[in-house]
């Protein structure tokens, strides 16, 4: 029996193809509802297009970092309720949140950044252990975390996984400026090891 992917992820893939599929800098996605590097790279390329990068690539490298910091030096701030302006950057943020399983209040990306998306960003920050940042602002580190295959929750209930996740959250909280936002999935991997080294 054939399985079907997540309909929300499929909506994200369709939105990306619909908005960027005719741009030679974007690689059209298979709309299968499964999150993989193809979808993540599609989100990255969409961001690079919105930042005005002409030579897009499947990575969030130095060029993307510099362009993001230049355009959004204080991060991407949530819209006021009466602000009706539209921006595809907001759709990219929503798409990434939906791919990570966060509820944004919509089933498909939109061109707005209101409370539903803001609350999802706050939830991601809390899951990542960033207890001192309770805002909905999408900083460079948050955007990089969104456009990655990293996760910030775990469904494992054993004590070892819970303890590893607590350590991961602690390291993010004290060392974000050095390490960025590392996964908090309860799995001791290279990201956690790197975070420990930088924190030391």
C-alpha positions, 0 to 999 in steps of 0.5 A: 500500500502506497504511503502519502506524505504530509499535506502541509509539507506538500502545500509548502512544496507547491507554494515554492514551485508556484512562486519560484518554479519559473526562476532559473535559480530555483530547482523545481521540487517533487510535491510528495509531502516528504521533508528532505534536503530537496525541500530544505534546499528549495527553501534556501534557494527561495530565500537567496532569490528574495535576498537578491543573490544571483548565483544560488546554491544548496547551502546557507553559506557566507554569501547568504549570511552577508546578504541576510545581515545586510537586508535584515540587520535586526532580524525579521520582525513580526508584523503589526496586526494592522500592517497589510504589507506582503513579503515572500520572506514570510512565506519562506519562514512559514514554510520552514516552520510547517516542514518542522511540524510547527503550527502557524495558524495556516495550512500553506505559506502566506505573505504575512507574519502575524501571531500564528507565525510569531507564536511558532517562532517563540515555540521553536526558540523555547524548544531550542533552549533560548530561554532569554529570547522570548521574541518572535523575531527571526534572527540570522541564527533562527533562519539558519535553524529553520532552513536545516534538517535539524530538529528541536524536539524528541519523541523519545521518552527514555531518561538518556534522551531527555538528559541529552536534550536538556544538555543541548538546550543548555548549550544553545542558551549559553553559547548561541553567539558561538555555535548558532542553534544546534539540534535539541533532538536528544541524540548525541551527535557531532552538533552536540559535540561541537557545541560542547567544545565551543562552550568549553 
